[in-house]
Amino acid sequence: MNLYSSARAQQGMVLVICLIMLLLLTLSGLAAMRGSTLQEKMAGNSRDSEQAFLAAEAGLRNGELFMTTAAAVASGAFDITGTTGLYDVAKSGVNVDWRAATANWRNSATLSGVAATPQYLVEKLPEVTNKGLSLEADQPLATMFIYRITASAVGQTTTSRAVLQSTFRR
């Protein structure tokens, strides 16, 4: 048996095996790059939605701060059409559709790092009687006004939007 002739017959097989291994390593590297790109996009989207939430939270706080002012309780401040972002649901009997393009919003304080200024609207709900406030028989039951404040904001891009609501008693 001639060892030299059998080695000569297998010449080039190492090259084919090396090329296959190189192809597998290339595919593995491409898959790792694609995975890291996807994770980077997910992290960016998460940050953008968090920015939108924080901006909506700031808008909601500005709406609540506005409700503590004297201008908020002025007799003509709330109306059925809500031209100033202050809706009187008690008179109209219809809740405001904040998703509609026709909804009137009030601008909140300007924030840096977001694509648009956060906005809010306030709905004056029907007056309610607070039955648990007084136990005296000769005293009339106290009434109170409740307001629903809706805030909307976007993040660093306009593709993410956050909407928050709170109720406010005055």
N, C-alpha and C positions, 0 to 999 in steps of 0.2 A: 504494500500500500504506500502510495506516495503522498506524504503530508503536504507537500508544496502545491501539488495540483488541486487538492481539495480546498485549500485556502484561496487559491486563484479563482476557483469556481464561485466563491461567495463574495468576491470583490464587488463593492457598491451597495451591499445590503446595509452596512452601517450608515451610509449616506441617507438612504430611504428612511431608516428608523430615526435618525436625527431630525430629518425634515418633518416627520410625523410628530415627534416630541415638540419641535419648535411651533408647529401649528397648534397643538394643544395648549402650550404656554401662551400663545397669542390670544386664543379664544378665552382663556381664563383671565387674562389681563383686560380684555375688552368687557367681559362680564363684570369685573370689579369696577371698572370705570363707569359703566352704565348704572350700577348700583349706587355708587357714590354720588353721581349726578342726580339720581332720583331722590336720594336722601337730602341733598342740598336744596332741591326744589320744595320738598316737604317742609324742611325747616324754615324756608323763606315764607311759605304760605302760612305756616303756624305763627310766625312772627307778625305777618300782616294781619291775620285775624285777631291776634292779641292786641295789636295797635288799634284796630277798629273797636274792639270791646272797651279798651281804656278811654278812647275818645268819646264813645257813647256814654260811658260812665261819667265823664267830665260834663258832657252836655246835660245829662240827667241832673247832676248836682247844680248846674247853672239854672235849670228850670225850677228846682226846688228853692234855690236862693231867690229867684225872682218872685216866687209865691210868698215870700216873707216880706216883700216890699208893699208899700201903700198903693202903688200903681196897679198891683195885681188884683186888688179888691175894689178898684174904682167901679162905679155902677155901669159905665159903658165899655169897660175893657173887654168883656166877653160878649160875643154875639153868635148868631146861628151860623153865619157863613165863615166865621173864624178868619177874617181877613188879616188879622195880626197874629195868627197862630194861637188865638185864645178862643176856644169853641164853647158855646153854652149848650151842652147836651140836655140839660134840664128843660130848656125851652123847646128845642127841636125834637127831642125824643129819639134821635138817631145817633148812633156812635160814629165816630170819625174813622174812615178807612185810611190809615196812614200809608198804606201801600199805593194808593191812588196818586196819579201824577197831579191831581188837582188839589191835594192837601196843602194847606198853608203852614209853613214852618217859621219859627223864630230862630235867628242865628245865635249860636252860643259864642263864648269867647274863642278867639282864634288860637289854635294849637299848632306847634311846629311838628313836623314829622308825619303829618297826615295829608292826604290829597285834597281834602275839602274841609271846610269849617263844620264842626258838629252842629246839629239842629235839634230843636225840640218843639213840641206843641203841647198845649194844656187843654184838657177837657173838664169843664165844670159839670159834675154829676148832680143828679137830683138831691135835694136836701134830705137828710136822714135824721131820725129822732134817736137820741142816745138814751135808751131805756134804762141802762144800768148806772147812770150818773147820779140820780137823786132817788132816795127812798121816801121822801116826805110826800104825804098825800095831798097837801094843799099847794104844792109847787108844780108849775107846768113843766113838762119834760123839755129838756134842752135839745135844741137842734144844732146840727153842724153841717158844714159844707165839706164835701170830699172832692178832690181833684185828681184826675189821672194824668200823669205826665209821661209823654212818650219821647224818647230821644233816639236819634239816628245818626250814625257816623260811619265813615269809611276809613280804611287803613292807609298805608303808604300808596296803595293803588286803589282804584275805584272798583276792583273786582270783589273785594271783601267788604261786607257791610254788616254792621251790628245794630240791632234795635233793642232797646231796653225800656221797660215801663215801671213806674212806681205810683203808688197812691199817696196822696198828701192830704192831711186833715187840717183845716184852718178854723 
